Amino acid sequence: MRQSQSRSRPPLAVFLIPAMALVAVLPLILRGCSCGHDFDFHLLSWFEASAQFRVGDLHPAWAFSPAFNAGEPRFVFYPPLSWTLGAILGLVIPWAAVPIVYTWLALTAAGAAMYRLAHQFSSTNAALVAAALYIANPYMLFTAYERTAYAELLATAWLPLLLAAALREDNPALREHVTILRIAIPVALLWLTNAPAAVMGCYALALIALVRLIQAWLTSRRESPQAAFKAYAVLAFRYSSGAALGLDFAAFYIIPAAYERRWVQIAMATISGMRITDNFLFHHTSDALHDQVLHTASAIAVILLVAAVAAFVGAFIHARESSKRSVLVALAILSATIAFMLAPLSAAIWRIAPEVAFLQFPWRLLAVLAPAVCVAIAVACNGLKLHGAVTALVTIGIVAALTLPAVSIFRQSCDDEDMVEARLALFNAKTGTDPTDEYTPTAADNDSLAHADPAFWLAKDPDAAAPIAAAPGPVPMHFTTTATEDETLILNLRDYPAWQIKINGVLTHSEAARADGLITIFIHSGLVHVDLA
């Protein structure tokens, strides 16, 4: 009877991993949110998406508040999972708690994924230690506290799943082999969460696949050339088909974003300070604030790289099985490649590799390095034998010991106007916010954009400024106005090719190009019904 109860008892990880994540966010619970670099951007995305969910638009494309209510196609280009999660949380809990709960959920998912990855190659205790180290590693907390890069934070949950799928032992008898679906799911999740993480994940997958294919060829060649070719072909098919299927799963986001990028100033994402060449480790620029962040990231990189060397040495010493050694070889090659890519010597590769310019910061690769290091640590600690309660104390202690100094270094204080409640009040006031440069339509100039335009106005001149007395606000999707004579209707809405504009039921288009990029439509006198979609 006792054995039956023991078997039915949930594993320790089910309770311990959420508790670890709770320890990592405890400073947020006690002291409030960290107003990091991307805090305002993500908050606005959550507010916008939540407002559109409330009116039944479950797949929004346009954010109306940016560009001072002229809007931008933010949701076309920013992957949906992070802002959807934030928006849903905002519908069910107070907004002040959303960033904290979001961070806890992301860290819990990351810890669970890391546990799953490490447990493939180590004991339960060692896998829990790896999960604790992953949850509270310096780059994770840098992302959560200083950068508040919430989409990248959520993507840290999918990177271990991708490595777990790519590194599975090719043993069909044990059902442990690489499968198409296991590869496809984390690839899709990465693309639907954060594009830079997806690019990194796909390149990491390609490198690991190459190493594993070579290993499979060398192992099977001992039997016969035919066996080697078959093993190589089957494994290559699974890797490539898994990646392709993952892209197919995410195609509803990838295809519109790829097609419509020609309609926005996407190159603004890689201007000075945001380029790869400006962000190699310990690089110096003329921007002191930029250098401060860069040097913090560089110090974290050094810590993780030193930890990687020690972890892999220990892992190779303790690993007896050839299968574990082959996994460690693949991860060591991945880690060494990341170390090389952080240095200026890799500049030529960054220039020619497709899409990598949009990573902006080479140190983002630390998100891939961290799970590799944690696997090596798990293998090195594989002989660790602890009672459940001791394991809980050790892992919670690890998270607490890493979180305490990280919070004091990374947590960003909030001014009154940066608090969640203040940002929400500003959003509800419909006064609008700054535009995002890379999502600005190609023909629009943000410097020409007025900050307090009304929803729409009539004028004889298409370039006319808005009436000063009119209240600012975004344009409604459906409205009626009356023109006393033939004139131009100017909408406080950025002209974008995807808009469908109907005037009295007739499809029309913006006619005159304004410097600020607002839509202008010539109308005849009388009652005018406007429908936007």
C-alpha positions, 0 to 999 in steps of 0.5 A, a space after each residue: 500500500 505504501 509503495 502504491 501511494 509513493 508511486 501516485 505521489 506527484 514528483 518533487 519538481 511539480 512543487 519545487 520549480 514554481 517555488 524556485 521561481 517564486 523566490 526569484 520574483 519575491 523582490 518584485 512582490 515585496 518592492 514592486 515592479 522593476 521598470 527596466 528598459 522595455 517595461 513601457 513597450 510591453 505594458 502598452 502592448 498588453 494594454 492594447 491587446 487586452 482592450 482589443 480582446 474586450 471588443 472581440 478582436 482576438 487577433 489584432 494587427 494594429 496598435 492605436 496608441 503609439 505615434 500619438 494615436 496615429 498607430 502602428 502595425 505593432 502586432 503584425 511584427 511582434 510575435 503574439 505569445 508574450 503580448 497575448 499572455 500579458 493581455 489575458 493576465 490583465 483581464 483576470 488580475 489587477 494590472 499592477 500584478 501582471 508584470 510580476 505574475 508574468 515573470 513568475 510564470 515565465 521563470 516557472 516554465 523555464 525551470 520546468 523546461 530545464 528540468 526536462 532537458 537535464 533529466 534526460 542525462 542526469 538524476 532527479 536531484 541533479 536536474 533540479 539543481 540545473 533548473 535552479 541554476 537556470 531560473 536564477 542564472 545572471 543572464 536570466 535575471 538581467 533579462 527579467 529585472 534590468 531589461 524587462 524583455 518579457 518576450 525574451 524571458 518567455 522564450 527562455 522556456 522554449 530553448 531547453 525544449 529545443 535542445 532536449 529534442 535535438 539531443 535525444 539519444 537515437 534509440 528507437 527501442 527506448 523511444 528516445 529518438 529525435 522526432 519531427 514533432 519534438 523539434 517542431 513544437 519548440 521551433 514554433 513556440 520560439 517564433 511565436 514568442 520572440 524573433 531574435 530568440 527564434 533566430 538564435 534557436 534555429 542556428 543552434 539547432 542547425 549546429 547541433 544537428 550537424 554535430 549529431 549527424 557527424 556523430 551518427 555517421 561515425 557510429 554507424 560506419 562501424 557497421 557498414 556504409 549502408 547503415 551509416 547512410 541510412 542513419 544519417 539520412 533518417 536523422 537529417 530528415 527528422 531535423 530538417 522536417 521538424 524545423 520546417 514543420 515548426 515554421 509551418 505552425 508559426 506561419 500565420 505570424 511569420 508570413 504576414 510579418 515577412 511580407 509586410 516588413 517592406 511597408 515599415 522602416 524595419 532598418 531602424 531596428 539596426 541603427 547606430 547603437 543597435 548594430 552587432 558591431 556596436 555590441 561585442 563584449 566590452 565594446 566602447 561607444 560614445 553613449 555612456 548608458 549604452 556602454 553601461 548595459 553592454 559592459 554589464 552584459 559582458 561581465 555576465 558573459 564572462 561569468 557564464 563562459 568561466 562556468 561553462 569551462 568548469 562545468 564541461 570539465 567536470 561533466 566529461 570527468 563524471 560522464 561514463 556512457 558514450 551517449 552522454 559524452 556525445 551530448 556533451 561534445 555537441 553542447 561544448 561545440 555550441 558553447 565554444 561557437 557562442 564564445 567566438 560569436 561574442 568577439 569582434 573576430 566573428 564580425 564577418 559571420 554576423 555580416 553574411 549570415 541571414 537575419 542575424 543583424 536583427 539580433 542587435 546584441 551578440 550577448 543575446 546568445 547567452 540565452 542559448 549558452 545558459 541551458 548548455 552550461 546547466 546541462 553540463 552542471 547536471 551531468 557533473 552533479 549526477 551522483 548527487 544523492 539527497 533526501 527530498 527535503 534537503 534537495 528543496 533546501 539546496 535548490 531554493 538556497 541556490 535561487 535565493 543566493 543568486 537572486 539577492 545580489 542580482 536584484 541589487 544590481 539589475 532592478 530598476 527603480 520606477 518614477 511615479 509616471 512609470 508605475 503600472 497604474 500611471 501607465 494605465 491611466 495614460 493609456 485610458 486617457 487616450 493621449 497616445 504615446 511615442 511611436 516605435 521607429 521600426 514599425 513606422 510606415 515607410 512614407 511617414 516621418 515621426 518628427 513631423 507628427 503632432 502630439 495632440 491631433 484629434 481623431 479626424 478633421 476636415 480641411 481644404 488643404 491635405 497638409 493642414 494641421 488639426 484645429 487647436 481646440 479639438 480633443 486628441 484621440 485615436 480615430 474610430 473604426 466606424 464614424 459619420 461626419 458632415 462636410 459642408 463643401 468638397 474638402 479633405 478628410 484627414 484621419 489621425 491614422 497612419 497610412 498603411 497598405 493593409 487598411 481597407 477604407 470605405 467612404 459611404 460603402 465605396 472602397 477608397 484609398 489615401 490620396 495625398 502623402 503627408 509628411 506625418 503619414 496620416 491618411 487623407 481622403 477627398 470627400 464631397 459635401 454632405 453626410 459621410 460614413 467612414 468604415 475602416 478595417 
